[in-house]
Amino acid sequence: MAVAGISIALGLSVLLPVAAFPCGAPSRDNTTASKLLGKWVYVAGAAQFPQHLLELLLIDHGHLHVEPGADGQELLLTQHVAAGDQCLTNNHTYLEITTGNGTLVKHAKTQQTVGMLMNLSSEDLLLIQYQLQRERMYLGLYLYARNLSVSTTDREEFEHQAKCLGLSQEQIIYAPWKTELCQAKEIEKGNTPHMEPMAAVTASPPPGAPRPGSVGN
C-alpha cells in the first residue's frame, strides 16, 4: 500500500552543497533556533520523484513540533501526519543549526543529512528543500506555516520557489485538511503508529479553523 511508502520521502534524500541550491539561500542566522521552536502546520509539498508525488496525494493533514535539544545547536522534531486511515508519528529526525551550512535536517540514528531549511520572506513560514539522487537528480520542497491563515502571497512565493527548481504546477500538492484523524488527545496518549523520517509532516486544525489555502491576503 502506498501509505507504507510515505516513510521514504526524505529518508532517501542526499543533500548537495549549498552551491547546488540555485533558487534560494539556506536559512542561517544566530536566532534561527528560537524562531523554529513550537508547532508548525504542514501546508503543501512539491516533488519530482513519482513515488514521492503519490505519497503527497495521500496526506490530508498533520503537524510538526520543534523542541530544544540538549545541545543548543540541535532541535528535536516530532511529526504527525494523517495519511489514508492512519495517523503516523515520526521522531527520528532533528534540526542541526550550523554556521557554514545553514540549518540541516538530519536522521537521528545515522546523522545523515536529509534536507535543508531555506529562507522565505516571512518568519511564519518554514521551507525544506531536498534533492534525491537516483538515475538522475530529483528535487522536492515542503512548506509549513505557523497557523492556517496562509495568504495568497505566501502560496505564490512557495510556487515560485518550486518552479525555479523546475517543478511544475501539477507537482505541487496542497494538503486538503478534510479530516481530523490526528487528534491531540490521541497523539498525547501515544496511540499512533510510527513511521520512518519524512519531511511532509503536518498538523490537524482545531474544529472550525480555516484550512490552508482558504484564506486570502
Disulfide bonds with the S-S distance in Angstrom:
Cys23-Cys164 2.02
Cys87-Cys182 2.14
